[in-house]
Amino acid sequence: MTGVGVRRTGNDLLADLDWTVELDERWVVLGPNGAGKTTLLRLAAAELHPTSGTVDLLGDRIGKVNIFELRPRIGFTSAAIAQRVPGEERVLDVVVSAGYAVVGRWREEYDSLDTDRARELLTALGIPHLADRTFGTLSEGERKRTLIARSLMTDPEMLLLDEPAAGLDLGGREDLVARLSELALDPEAPAMVLVTHHVEEIPPGFTHALLLRDGRAVASGLVDDVVTSDNLSKTFDQDLLLERSGDRFFARRR
């Protein structure tokens, strides 16, 4: 993203943003409500065009490429996608239907290779036993893991996760952070971008961080350089103290 801005009804959702994600990087995007995090991810998912500046995704420029050919190369999960999944949809079908970039299986035909891969992804996320359950019967944590499995179904070149731990209890959050850490540490995994409000949700193995406030970058770079008490205080407009325990971050008000 170069000089990117997104403006709606006279308000800047993003402004003057320069940001580059390389293929082997794992980024966390932190910021308060209204900072522009979801807008940023929608740009990265080819769901939105910038008002100003340029966005280049996987070698193609938004506005000069067929986004319907580009989107299957990007894995994206968000609360908005979860709301579109029919409650009666079988979990295995939620995952396998990503191959056609649709939500809700209809008349598509899938071969055994597709269903085998979907089951492998459910196993990797720790929920193979849910394959024949319906999406509407799942807990919040189970839904989040199902949608992450779906986002990986097409073997994407970039994985975008919009607040995957939102709404989870402590156990669910810690389980998800551990599984995302395993994925981040896998050298074969795609480039990853994780949006969150909380430093406690940064999985070990994430390499870079972007801090946003009011649609603008506060700091960007290596996670150890960017996620600091001073930068967090500026980002959240609070006097915050950052602490570390092993590979995990924790923050509190002074």
VEXMI-617978 format. One line per 2 residues: number of its first residue (from 1); their letters; for each residue x, y, z of C-alpha. Coordinates in steps of 0.05 Angstrom, whole numbers, padded with zeros to 5 digits. Layout:
<atoms>
NUM) a) X:Y:Z; ... $
</atoms>
This chain:
<atoms>
1) mt) 00000:00000:00000; 00028:00067:-00021 $
3) gv) -00003:00133:00001; -00068:00097:00014 $
5) gv) -00130:00134:00038; -00202:00112:00046 $
7) rr) -00253:00168:00055; -00327:00160:00069 $
9) tg) -00379:00214:00082; -00325:00266:00093 $
11) nd) -00285:00223:00142; -00217:00191:00133 $
13) ll) -00220:00118:00152; -00148:00111:00130 $
15) ad) -00100:00166:00109; -00030:00170:00079 $
17) ld) -00015:00097:00094; 00048:00063:00068 $
19) wt) 00053:-00011:00085; 00087:-00072:00056 $
21) ve) 00079:-00145:00075; 00130:-00194:00049 $
23) ld) 00115:-00267:00034; 00149:-00296:00096 $
25) er) 00124:-00244:00146; 00070:-00250:00200 $
27) wv) 00039:-00183:00218; -00005:-00162:00276 $
29) vl) -00046:-00099:00268; -00064:-00065:00334 $
31) gp) -00108:-00006:00349; -00170:00019:00385 $
33) ng) -00241:00016:00357; -00247:00061:00297 $
35) ag) -00173:00060:00281; -00184:00033:00211 $
37) kt) -00161:-00039:00223; -00220:-00073:00188 $
39) tl) -00217:-00023:00131; -00144:-00040:00122 $
41) lr) -00159:-00114:00120; -00215:-00105:00070 $
43) la) -00166:-00069:00024; -00117:-00127:00033 $
45) aa) -00173:-00177:00017; -00191:-00140:-00048 $
47) el) -00260:-00125:-00019; -00250:-00050:-00022 $
49) hp) -00217:00001:-00068; -00176:00059:-00039 $
51) ts) -00200:00130:-00047; -00128:00152:-00058 $
53) gt) -00061:00117:-00066; -00047:00048:-00094 $
55) vd) -00056:-00023:-00069; -00015:-00079:-00100 $
57) ll) -00036:-00150:-00080; 00005:-00211:-00099 $
59) gd) 00034:-00174:-00159; -00030:-00143:-00184 $
61) ri) -00056:-00072:-00174; -00127:-00062:-00148 $
63) gk) -00167:-00028:-00202; -00128:-00061:-00258 $
65) vn) -00141:-00135:-00243; -00202:-00181:-00241 $
67) if) -00213:-00184:-00166; -00254:-00247:-00173 $
69) el) -00192:-00283:-00197; -00150:-00251:-00143 $
71) rp) -00194:-00265:-00083; -00186:-00341:-00082 $
73) ri) -00111:-00330:-00072; -00126:-00294:-00007 $
75) gf) -00153:-00329:00055; -00198:-00282:00095 $
77) ts) -00239:-00293:00158; -00281:-00242:00196 $
79) aa) -00344:-00235:00236; -00380:-00211:00173 $
81) ia) -00364:-00277:00138; -00389:-00317:00199 $
83) qr) -00456:-00280:00196; -00465:-00302:00123 $
85) vp) -00456:-00377:00137; -00524:-00412:00141 $
87) ge) -00536:-00442:00209; -00556:-00509:00178 $
89) er) -00492:-00514:00137; -00450:-00575:00153 $
91) vl) -00380:-00556:00180; -00345:-00597:00126 $
93) dv) -00384:-00560:00073; -00367:-00493:00104 $
95) vv) -00294:-00509:00094; -00297:-00544:00026 $
97) sa) -00341:-00491:-00007; -00284:-00441:-00002 $
99) gy) -00257:-00475:-00065; -00313:-00440:-00103 $
101) av) -00309:-00377:-00061; -00381:-00385:-00040 $
103) vg) -00415:-00386:00028; -00468:-00440:00031 $
105) rw) -00460:-00503:-00010; -00511:-00510:-00066 $
107) re) -00498:-00552:-00129; -00423:-00549:-00132 $
109) ey) -00387:-00616:-00141; -00326:-00632:-00099 $
111) ds) -00281:-00692:-00107; -00248:-00734:-00053 $
113) ld) -00185:-00692:-00055; -00225:-00631:-00035 $
115) td) -00261:-00665:00023; -00196:-00699:00046 $
117) ra) -00161:-00631:00048; -00220:-00601:00086 $
119) re) -00216:-00657:00138; -00140:-00647:00144 $
121) ll) -00150:-00573:00159; -00204:-00588:00211 $
123) ta) -00156:-00636:00243; -00100:-00584:00243 $
125) lg) -00147:-00536:00278; -00166:-00589:00329 $
127) ip) -00238:-00599:00308; -00242:-00661:00263 $
129) hl) -00300:-00687:00305; -00343:-00628:00283 $
131) ad) -00342:-00645:00208; -00414:-00669:00207 $
133) rt) -00442:-00618:00257; -00481:-00558:00232 $
135) fg) -00449:-00490:00238; -00506:-00462:00279 $
137) tl) -00494:-00513:00335; -00421:-00493:00345 $
139) se) -00392:-00452:00402; -00359:-00385:00385 $
141) ge) -00290:-00416:00389; -00310:-00474:00345 $
143) rk) -00338:-00426:00293; -00274:-00386:00293 $
145) rt) -00231:-00448:00281; -00279:-00472:00227 $
147) li) -00272:-00407:00189; -00196:-00407:00196 $
149) ar) -00196:-00477:00165; -00241:-00450:00110 $
151) sl) -00193:-00392:00097; -00136:-00442:00087 $
153) mt) -00176:-00487:00040; -00150:-00457:-00025 $
155) dp) -00077:-00458:-00002; -00076:-00382:-00003 $
157) em) -00015:-00339:-00013; -00038:-00291:00042 $
159) ll) -00080:-00304:00104; -00120:-00247:00135 $
161) ld) -00152:-00256:00204; -00198:-00201:00231 $
163) ep) -00202:-00207:00307; -00204:-00283:00308 $
165) aa) -00204:-00286:00384; -00261:-00236:00394 $
167) gl) -00316:-00264:00438; -00276:-00324:00462 $
169) dl) -00268:-00343:00535; -00198:-00349:00565 $
171) gg) -00190:-00423:00548; -00215:-00413:00477 $
173) re) -00170:-00353:00466; -00108:-00390:00491 $
175) dl) -00123:-00451:00448; -00132:-00407:00387 $
177) va) -00068:-00367:00401; -00029:-00432:00407 $
179) rl) -00056:-00458:00341; -00042:-00393:00305 $
181) se) 00029:-00394:00334; 00039:-00464:00304 $
183) la) 00016:-00437:00237; 00059:-00375:00242 $
185) ld) 00121:-00417:00256; 00109:-00463:00197 $
187) pe) 00156:-00440:00141; 00106:-00466:00089 $
189) ap) 00049:-00423:00116; 00027:-00362:00076 $
191) am) 00040:-00290:00095; -00006:-00273:00153 $
193) vl) -00040:-00211:00179; -00077:-00213:00245 $
195) vt) -00120:-00156:00270; -00133:-00149:00344 $
197) hh) -00145:-00099:00400; -00104:-00137:00451 $
199) ve) -00029:-00150:00456; -00046:-00214:00495 $
201) ei) -00072:-00243:00430; -00007:-00236:00392 $
203) pp) 00016:-00308:00378; 00089:-00326:00386 $
205) gf) 00120:-00328:00317; 00090:-00263:00292 $
207) th) 00147:-00221:00265; 00120:-00151:00251 $
209) al) 00069:-00102:00279; 00030:-00042:00253 $
211) ll) -00002:00005:00303; -00061:00047:00278 $
213) rd) -00097:00106:00308; -00149:00149:00273 $
215) gr) -00132:00116:00206; -00058:00132:00209 $
217) av) 00003:00091:00226; 00033:00105:00295 $
219) as) 00090:00055:00285; 00107:-00002:00238 $
221) gl) 00163:-00053:00236; 00192:-00111:00275 $
223) vd) 00146:-00132:00331; 00199:-00123:00385 $
225) dv) 00214:-00053:00361; 00142:-00031:00352 $
227) vt) 00103:-00063:00409; 00129:-00019:00466 $
229) sd) 00098:00018:00524; 00108:00086:00491 $
231) nl) 00078:00065:00424; 00019:00030:00457 $
233) sk) 00006:00091:00500; 00004:00135:00437 $
235) tf) -00040:00086:00400; -00092:00077:00455 $
237) dq) -00086:00146:00486; -00072:00116:00555 $
239) dl) -00010:00112:00599; 00003:00038:00588 $
241) ll) 00056:-00008:00614; 00077:-00066:00570 $
243) er) 00104:-00129:00602; 00131:-00194:00572 $
245) sg) 00129:-00265:00596; 00168:-00310:00550 $
247) dr) 00141:-00299:00480; 00076:-00267:00503 $
249) ff) 00057:-00193:00514; 00013:-00164:00568 $
251) ar) -00008:-00092:00578; -00041:-00053:00635 $
253) rr) -00053:00019:00654; 00000:00049:00699 $
</atoms>
